Amino acid sequence: CDEKPKENKNTEKSGGKKYLTSPLIEDLFTADPSAHVFENKIYIYPSHDIDAEIPENDNGDHFAMKDYHVYSMDSIGGKVTDHGMVLDVSDVPWAKRQMWAPDAAYKDGTYFLYFPAKDANDIFRIGVATSDTPYGPFKPQKEPILGSFSIDPAVFTDTDGSTYMYFGGIWGGQLQRWTNGIYDSEGSMTDLEVDSLPALSCKVAKLSSNMLKFDEPVRDVIILDSLGQELRTGDYDRRFFEGSWMHKYHGKYYFSYSTGDTHYLAYAIGESPLGPLTYAGHFMTPVQGWTTHHSIIESNGKWYLFYHDTELSGKTWLRNIKVTELEHLPDGTLKMIYP
Ligand code: FUB
């Protein structure tokens, strides 16, 4: 890192519970916060939003991010430390533009940063970079992960040590262009465009033991309704759009995601990290801004949701990350959050 760690003024001055739902970082625009507990601290791996003065469109070209910073806190509500820039698009041989939502993982002394970016052909791929520390800097692999595509990697390590990557996003995330397993540059700009067909699914692949590649073919994360039917393309309030996350609670797998153009965070519960999962409801109503993107962690016996909105800028492409408590109710459902 070539920048000095700095403390975040907002959290330093905050008292009581003000840190909950206040922007965590005010000197840079940040979004898509993937949080993890590493080495007894909370580390956050967000996107770093910039104003590239590109007109807003459904393809997401105005999200023109170029690098990543890593942040840490000793505990929720503590000072936020900026560990500086840890990876720049110019250091990634295969990547051309749009460093979107990343995630991180740890195994056997190495930290892994997973990130989507568009390649020379403007096709989203997912890359991986490594470091000896959770705060980087991260050294990228020369090629994207073989067989990867689309956006929003979310990496989950199960209690048996197996690690899975969930990924995908429709519209600007290009998932709808991969329906036949190869990229269709003339494909739909949105989804399958037939409301009665099963909705496009998030993808999942088990990672290899070195965490650098997929260990098996990519599968669909199937979400069923209460009648055991797959959610449909036209079920805009419930179907998967982007921004997946997996957490485990009392032995069950909670797969959560954004419904994108209907602006909810939704979740589905299952018995296996590979699904199928049964749709369980919304757990966050729309935020200020076009949509949000979240992560979920447990810290000191409490559960927290990291997310973003546009409180500081009022602009969809200049976002700020926040944290709030997440509650599992006695029946296993998630308490609704009204941001
Ligand atoms: O940050 C760029 C994109 O916006 C992310 O990849 C999506 O999840 C949405 O938050």
Residues whose N, C-alpha, C, O or C-beta is under 5 A from the ligand:
A	BS01	FUB	D32 S47 F63 W100 A101 I151 D152 E242 G243 T292 H293
